[in-house]
Amino acid sequence: MHRIIPTVAQAVTYLLCLSSLSSAPGQEPASVLLGHQGTTISVAWNHDGTRLASGGIDKTTRIWDPATGKTIRTLSGHTNYVYCVDWSHDGARIASSSYDGTVKVWDARTGALIATLKGHVNAVMGVDWSPDDSKLVTGSQDKMVKVWDADDGTLLRTYKGHTDLVISVQWSPDGKYLASGGFDNILRIWNANQSSPSREFAGHTEAIESVGWGSNSNQLASAGRDNTAITWSLETGKPLRTFKGHTKRIECVVWSPDASTLATGSQDKTAKVWNAATGQALSTFRGYTHPVRGVAWSPDGLSLATGSDDNSVWIWKVER
């Protein structure tokens, strides 16, 4: 297992990792990446798996070399927590959303700030690139979903319908739809090209923390504070399958690249991989001393990156 320990404080985190892993025989991450000075909230791989980005409460976005565990670059500029990070599909840019009410777009190679998107009146919790990288969608504590021109930062559309804060947003792979979820417990599907009323999918009994499309636009999942993840029928708006096994709220849900499995991270200090068709839990990754906030699949589907309240990013090998 590869570990980088730049400071004494991070060495303490490292020792805590070792202690917790000792109670979980046979489950050891391939890498533990240390550098954030606080909770790591979001993680995201680039298009070819050679870089990993993470954002956290230290107000920074970090770019990592997952092969060596080293920080390549630290992106600073937000004045509050970085809640979500996302790579453009071509790997050239990174978007970060923050509690400071803005989204920043960065040059992934140089670290230069390209644009700052301002328009939300409260914390921006989610951000996602359109499939062609020309637009960004954001969700905020101001209850709004907004679409922006990713090149010049122009606000293109605002979607109103949520009755409480929006936590997670994502573009469908075909670019036609937007999914959003938040504290009103409703998964909403919007037309990405016009500000039409949303379709409402009801099934969660508490707030939705995460939404995610599969590799085609007929696969949609959500997860939340009722400790469950749900896959949905886009035709009927009804749940297809409910995934139960976490003992505390689920913070994130993501489809594997081939859409055969789902990964979740939870306040119960575990991450799980599920068979998407049957709902069976295939793997449970233990050893964390704090809740798991973010989960991301590598493009080849063989590795899983997780971010946690223990200030680190862990990378796990996943048996397929």
C-alpha positions as CSV (number, residue, x, y, z in Angstrom):
1,M,0.0,0.0,0.0
2,H,1.4,3.4,-1.0
3,R,1.1,6.3,1.5
4,I,2.4,9.9,1.4
5,I,2.8,11.6,4.9
6,P,3.7,15.2,4.4
7,T,3.1,16.5,8.0
8,V,2.9,15.4,11.6
9,A,-0.8,16.0,11.7
10,Q,-1.3,13.7,8.7
11,A,0.9,11.1,10.2
12,V,-1.6,10.9,13.1
13,T,-4.3,10.3,10.5
14,Y,-2.1,7.6,8.9
15,L,-1.7,5.8,12.3
16,L,-5.5,6.0,12.9
17,C,-6.0,4.4,9.4
18,L,-3.6,1.6,10.4
19,S,-5.4,1.0,13.6
20,S,-8.8,0.8,12.0
21,L,-7.6,-1.4,9.2
22,S,-6.3,-3.9,11.7
23,S,-9.9,-4.7,12.6
24,A,-10.8,-5.4,9.0
25,P,-8.5,-8.3,7.9
26,G,-8.1,-8.6,4.1
27,Q,-9.5,-5.1,3.4
28,E,-6.7,-2.7,2.9
29,P,-6.8,0.2,0.4
30,A,-4.2,0.2,-2.3
31,S,-3.4,3.9,-1.5
32,V,-4.1,6.4,1.2
33,L,-3.7,10.0,-0.1
34,L,-3.0,12.6,2.6
35,G,-3.0,16.3,2.2
36,H,-6.4,17.9,2.9
37,Q,-6.5,19.8,6.2
38,G,-10.1,18.6,6.9
39,T,-12.9,16.5,5.6
40,T,-12.6,15.3,2.0
41,I,-16.2,15.8,0.7
42,S,-15.9,15.0,-3.0
43,V,-13.7,12.9,-5.3
44,A,-13.6,12.5,-9.1
45,W,-11.4,10.8,-11.7
46,N,-10.3,12.3,-15.0
47,H,-11.2,10.7,-18.3
48,D,-8.3,8.3,-18.5
49,G,-7.7,7.5,-14.8
50,T,-4.3,9.2,-14.6
51,R,-5.5,11.9,-12.3
52,L,-7.8,12.2,-9.4
53,A,-9.4,15.4,-8.0
54,S,-10.8,16.0,-4.5
55,G,-12.4,18.9,-2.6
56,G,-12.9,19.5,1.0
57,I,-13.6,21.8,3.9
58,D,-10.1,23.3,3.7
59,K,-11.5,25.3,0.8
60,T,-9.1,23.7,-1.8
61,T,-9.3,21.3,-4.7
62,R,-6.4,18.9,-5.0
63,I,-5.2,17.1,-8.1
64,W,-3.5,13.8,-7.4
65,D,-1.4,11.3,-9.3
66,P,-3.2,8.1,-8.1
67,A,-0.2,5.9,-9.2
68,T,2.2,7.7,-6.8
69,G,-0.2,9.2,-4.2
70,K,1.4,12.6,-4.7
71,T,-0.4,15.9,-4.9
72,I,0.2,17.4,-8.4
73,R,-1.5,20.7,-7.7
74,T,-3.6,22.5,-5.1
75,L,-6.3,24.9,-6.4
76,S,-7.0,27.7,-4.0
77,G,-9.5,30.5,-4.4
78,H,-12.8,29.5,-2.7
79,T,-13.5,31.2,0.6
80,N,-15.5,28.4,2.1
81,Y,-15.8,24.6,1.8
82,V,-15.5,22.9,-1.6
83,Y,-18.5,20.6,-1.7
84,C,-18.3,19.1,-5.2
85,V,-15.6,18.6,-7.9
86,D,-16.1,17.4,-11.4
87,W,-13.7,16.9,-14.4
88,S,-14.8,17.9,-17.9
89,H,-15.1,14.8,-20.1
90,D,-12.0,15.8,-22.1
91,G,-10.0,16.1,-18.9
92,A,-9.0,19.7,-19.7
93,R,-11.0,21.5,-16.9
94,I,-12.2,21.0,-13.4
95,A,-15.3,22.6,-11.9
96,S,-15.6,23.1,-8.1
97,S,-18.7,24.2,-6.2
98,S,-18.5,25.8,-2.8
99,Y,-20.3,27.0,0.3
100,D,-19.1,30.4,-0.7
101,G,-22.0,30.5,-3.3
102,T,-19.8,30.2,-6.4
103,V,-18.5,27.7,-8.9
104,K,-15.0,28.0,-10.2
105,V,-13.6,26.5,-13.5
106,W,-9.9,25.6,-13.5
107,D,-7.4,24.7,-16.1
108,A,-6.6,21.1,-15.0
109,R,-3.1,21.2,-16.5
110,T,-1.8,24.6,-15.2
111,G,-4.2,25.2,-12.3
112,A,-5.1,28.6,-13.6
113,L,-8.6,29.9,-12.7
114,I,-10.6,30.2,-16.0
115,A,-13.9,31.5,-14.6
116,T,-16.0,32.1,-11.5
117,L,-19.8,31.5,-11.9
118,K,-21.9,33.8,-9.6
119,G,-25.7,33.7,-9.5
120,H,-26.8,31.5,-6.6
121,V,-27.6,33.3,-3.4
122,N,-26.5,30.4,-1.1
123,A,-24.0,27.5,-1.0
124,V,-23.6,25.6,-4.2
125,M,-23.7,21.9,-3.3
126,G,-23.5,20.2,-6.7
127,V,-21.9,20.7,-10.1
128,D,-21.8,18.6,-13.3
129,W,-20.5,19.0,-16.8
130,S,-22.8,18.5,-19.8
131,P,-21.7,15.5,-22.1
132,D,-20.2,17.9,-24.6
133,D,-18.5,20.0,-22.0
134,S,-20.2,23.2,-23.2
135,K,-22.3,23.7,-20.1
136,L,-22.4,23.2,-16.4
137,V,-25.4,22.4,-14.1
138,T,-25.4,23.5,-10.5
139,G,-27.7,22.9,-7.5
140,S,-27.8,25.1,-4.4
141,Q,-29.1,25.7,-0.9
142,D,-31.2,28.5,-2.5
143,K,-33.4,25.6,-3.9
144,M,-32.5,26.4,-7.5
145,V,-31.0,24.4,-10.3
146,K,-29.1,26.5,-12.8
147,V,-27.4,25.9,-16.2
148,W,-24.4,27.9,-17.3
149,D,-22.3,28.4,-20.4
150,A,-19.0,26.7,-19.3
151,D,-16.9,28.9,-21.6
152,D,-17.9,32.4,-20.6
153,G,-19.9,31.8,-17.4
154,T,-23.2,33.1,-18.7
155,L,-26.3,32.0,-16.8
156,L,-28.5,30.2,-19.4
157,R,-31.4,28.9,-17.4
158,T,-32.8,28.6,-13.9
159,Y,-35.1,25.7,-12.8
160,K,-37.5,26.3,-9.9
161,G,-39.5,23.5,-8.3
162,H,-37.6,22.2,-5.3
163,T,-39.1,23.3,-2.0
164,D,-35.9,22.9,0.0
165,L,-32.1,23.0,-0.6
166,V,-30.7,21.0,-3.6
167,I,-27.7,18.8,-2.8
168,S,-27.0,16.9,-6.0
169,V,-27.3,17.4,-9.8
170,Q,-26.3,15.4,-12.8
171,W,-26.6,15.6,-16.6
172,S,-28.0,12.5,-18.4
173,P,-25.4,10.9,-20.8
174,D,-27.5,11.9,-23.9
175,G,-27.6,15.5,-22.7
176,K,-31.4,15.7,-22.8
177,Y,-32.2,15.6,-19.1
178,L,-31.0,16.9,-15.7
179,A,-31.6,15.0,-12.4
180,S,-31.6,16.8,-9.1
181,G,-32.3,15.8,-5.5
182,G,-32.3,17.5,-2.1
183,F,-34.0,18.1,1.2
184,D,-37.6,17.9,-0.2
185,N,-37.1,14.1,-0.6
186,I,-38.0,14.3,-4.3
187,L,-35.9,13.3,-7.3
188,R,-36.7,15.7,-10.1
189,I,-36.0,15.2,-13.8
190,W,-35.8,18.4,-16.0
191,N,-35.6,19.0,-19.7
192,A,-32.0,20.2,-20.2
193,N,-32.9,22.5,-23.1
194,Q,-35.9,24.4,-21.7
195,S,-37.1,25.6,-18.3
196,S,-40.1,23.3,-18.3
197,P,-41.7,21.8,-15.1
198,S,-40.0,18.8,-13.7
199,R,-41.1,15.2,-13.4
200,E,-41.2,14.2,-9.7
201,F,-40.1,10.8,-8.5
202,A,-41.2,10.0,-5.0
203,G,-39.8,7.1,-3.0
204,H,-37.3,8.4,-0.4
205,T,-38.7,9.1,3.1
206,E,-35.9,11.6,4.0
207,A,-33.5,14.0,2.2
208,I,-31.8,12.9,-1.0
209,E,-28.0,13.3,-0.8
210,S,-26.9,12.0,-4.2
211,V,-28.3,11.3,-7.7
212,G,-26.5,9.6,-10.6
213,W,-27.1,8.4,-14.1
214,G,-25.8,5.2,-15.5
215,S,-23.9,4.9,-18.8
216,N,-27.1,5.3,-20.7
217,S,-30.0,7.7,-20.0
218,N,-32.4,4.9,-18.9
219,Q,-30.4,4.2,-15.7
220,L,-30.9,6.5,-12.8
221,A,-30.1,6.1,-9.1
222,S,-30.5,8.2,-5.9
223,A,-29.5,7.8,-2.3
224,G,-30.2,9.6,0.9
225,R,-30.8,10.0,4.6
226,D,-33.3,7.1,4.8
227,N,-30.2,4.8,4.5
228,T,-31.2,3.5,1.1
229,A,-30.3,3.8,-2.5
230,I,-33.0,3.5,-5.2
231,T,-32.9,2.7,-8.9
232,W,-35.7,4.2,-11.0
233,S,-37.8,3.5,-14.1
234,L,-37.7,6.7,-16.2
235,E,-40.9,5.5,-18.0
236,T,-43.1,5.2,-14.9
237,G,-41.2,7.3,-12.3
238,K,-41.5,4.4,-9.9
239,P,-38.6,2.7,-8.0
240,L,-37.2,-0.4,-9.7
241,R,-35.1,-1.6,-6.7
242,T,-34.2,-0.4,-3.2
243,F,-30.7,-1.1,-1.9
244,K,-30.6,-1.7,1.9
245,G,-27.7,-2.5,4.1
246,H,-26.2,0.7,5.3
247,T,-27.1,1.5,8.9
248,K,-26.8,5.3,8.6
249,R,-27.5,7.8,5.8
250,I,-25.9,7.3,2.4
251,E,-23.9,10.3,1.3
252,C,-23.2,9.3,-2.3
253,V,-24.1,6.9,-5.0
254,V,-22.3,6.3,-8.4
255,W,-22.7,3.8,-11.2
256,S,-19.8,1.7,-12.4
257,P,-18.7,2.6,-16.0
258,D,-20.4,-0.5,-17.3
259,A,-23.5,0.2,-15.2
260,S,-23.5,-3.4,-13.8
261,T,-22.8,-2.2,-10.2
262,L,-23.4,0.7,-7.9
263,A,-21.1,2.1,-5.2
264,T,-22.3,4.0,-2.1
265,G,-20.6,5.8,0.8
266,S,-22.2,6.2,4.1
267,Q,-22.2,7.9,7.5
268,D,-21.9,4.3,8.9
269,K,-18.1,4.5,7.9
270,T,-18.4,2.0,5.1
271,A,-18.5,2.0,1.3
272,K,-20.4,-0.7,-0.5
273,V,-20.5,-2.1,-4.0
274,W,-23.9,-3.5,-5.1
275,N,-25.1,-5.7,-8.0
276,A,-27.4,-3.2,-9.8
277,A,-29.7,-5.8,-11.2
278,T,-30.3,-7.9,-8.0
279,G,-29.6,-5.4,-5.2
280,Q,-27.1,-7.8,-3.6
281,A,-24.2,-6.2,-1.7
282,L,-21.0,-7.6,-3.4
283,S,-18.3,-5.8,-1.3
284,T,-18.2,-3.8,1.9
285,F,-15.1,-1.6,2.5
286,R,-14.4,-1.0,6.1
287,G,-11.6,0.6,8.1
288,Y,-12.7,4.2,8.2
289,T,-12.8,6.0,11.4
290,H,-15.2,8.6,10.1
291,P,-18.1,8.8,7.6
292,V,-17.5,8.3,3.9
293,R,-18.5,11.4,2.0
294,G,-17.5,10.8,-1.6
295,V,-17.1,7.8,-3.9
296,A,-15.9,7.7,-7.5
297,W,-15.2,4.8,-9.9
298,S,-12.0,4.8,-12.1
299,P,-12.8,4.8,-15.8
300,D,-11.8,1.1,-16.1
301,G,-14.1,0.1,-13.2
302,L,-11.2,-1.6,-11.4
303,S,-10.6,1.0,-8.6
304,L,-12.8,3.0,-6.3
305,A,-11.8,6.3,-4.7
306,T,-13.4,7.4,-1.5
307,G,-13.3,10.7,0.5
308,S,-13.9,10.8,4.3
309,D,-14.1,12.9,7.4
310,D,-10.6,11.5,8.3
311,N,-9.2,14.1,5.8
312,S,-7.9,11.5,3.3
313,V,-8.7,9.9,0.0
314,W,-8.5,6.1,-0.1
315,I,-8.2,4.1,-3.3
316,W,-9.5,0.5,-3.3
317,K,-9.1,-2.3,-5.8
318,V,-12.4,-3.8,-6.8
319,E,-12.8,-7.4,-7.9
320,R,-15.0,-7.7,-11.0
